[in-house]
Amino acid sequence: MTLLAACSTNDEIQAPQQEMSSIDFATYAPTMTRAAENSSSDTKDDLSIHHTTFKVWGNKKVGSTSTYVFNGQEVSYNGSKWTYDPLRYWDKTARYNFYAVAPATYGDSQTEVGWQISSDGKFSLSNFTLTGKSLSVSASNDVGAGASFKDVDIDLMLAHDVTSYDQYGTPVVLEFDHILSRFNIGVKATSPNQNHTITVNEVKVFNLKMKGNFTENTTGLADDELKNGTTKRWSSTPEPSTSGVGYSYESGTQDFTTEKFVYRALVIPQEVAYENLPLSGPLNTSTAKPYLMVKYTMNYGNNTTETFTSYYNLAAAFGKNATDDKLPFNEGWMNTLHITLGPETIEFSGQVNQFAAQSSVNIPPTNGN
């Protein structure tokens, strides 16, 4: 008998193991300037400077099958990075689409903003209302630095869509744009001499629309409108601020020898029409186009005062001068108005009218005289 021995091995085919790499996010947002998108690197902040939460929607597609991975997931900033729970992990066989908005919540009560998203990843927001509240006069005068409005009004932001993402294991970079506008008013007072000082009493804006509906899916938008700013994705409700928003005298801010920003607030994107407005103010305040009121007091050296009040159509204050020439408060735009209070001194010159010569009469001498 011949013993034949055969050697064999058991080969086990195993699926390649995917590394357990969580889906992470990195964010940035441009500071608010005249252009909404494509900001240079030195005009971008991390989103955390503005907001500490955002919401993300995301789906993965494998073949023809699409599955939601994130469905309005809130992501929070913990002081060093963006986190969420429960963590989701990459599928190397898939491509991903991501859509995000900020903030997710606001205020001490963590109120939901009310974002709605359509099946094609487009956002909308109904009856969003601004209070018109301004940053304080004592805040930094660097109006271009992207000062945070998170404790004043809600600075709404929308991220660029990230589609067909397949960079497995790398943070998804979300670039956010402001979808509101911003308005700044700076005031400087120039006294005619050292014996006179100026107290700024009020600087207010009237009839700006404070409530609006946002629809990202607005049709008929050109690419350059989205790139450079537009008002078309907002429809403003007919509820203007007839009571006015802006600045009223605050103790400690009476010195305006250097410019102070008395109003820095967020604005619903809208167009402001030109109107020929008398300096004495509108005849009908409820129907007037948005206008500006400036009130200040001259303090004279002899302990007397005089108060001046002037009104300006807002579009005209920005140099618009025709009914079809509108002032745009576009998405992501920051419009700044600089006001110099330089009262003109009342001066006098004197002229004397000469005596009016009348016809003269010659009387001839009489006899004996």
Secondary structure, 3 states (H helix, E strand, C coil): CCCCCCCCCCCCCCCCCCCCCECCEEEEEECCCCCCCCCCHHHEECHHHCCCEEEEEEEEEECCEEEEEEEEEEEEECCCCEECCCCCECCCCCEEEEEEEECCEECCCCEECCCEECCCCCEEEEEEECCCCCCCCCCCCCCCCCCCCCCCCCCCEEECCEEEECCCCCCEEEEEEECCEEEEEEEEECCCCCCCEEEEEEEEEECCECEEEEECCCCCCCHHHHHHCCCCCEEECCCECCCCEEEECCCCCCCCCCCEEEEEEEECCEEECCCCCCCCCCCCCCCCCCEEEEEEEEECCCCCEEEEEEEEEHHHHCCCCCCCCCEEECCCCEEEEEEEECCCCCCCCCCCCCCCCCCCCCCCCCCCC
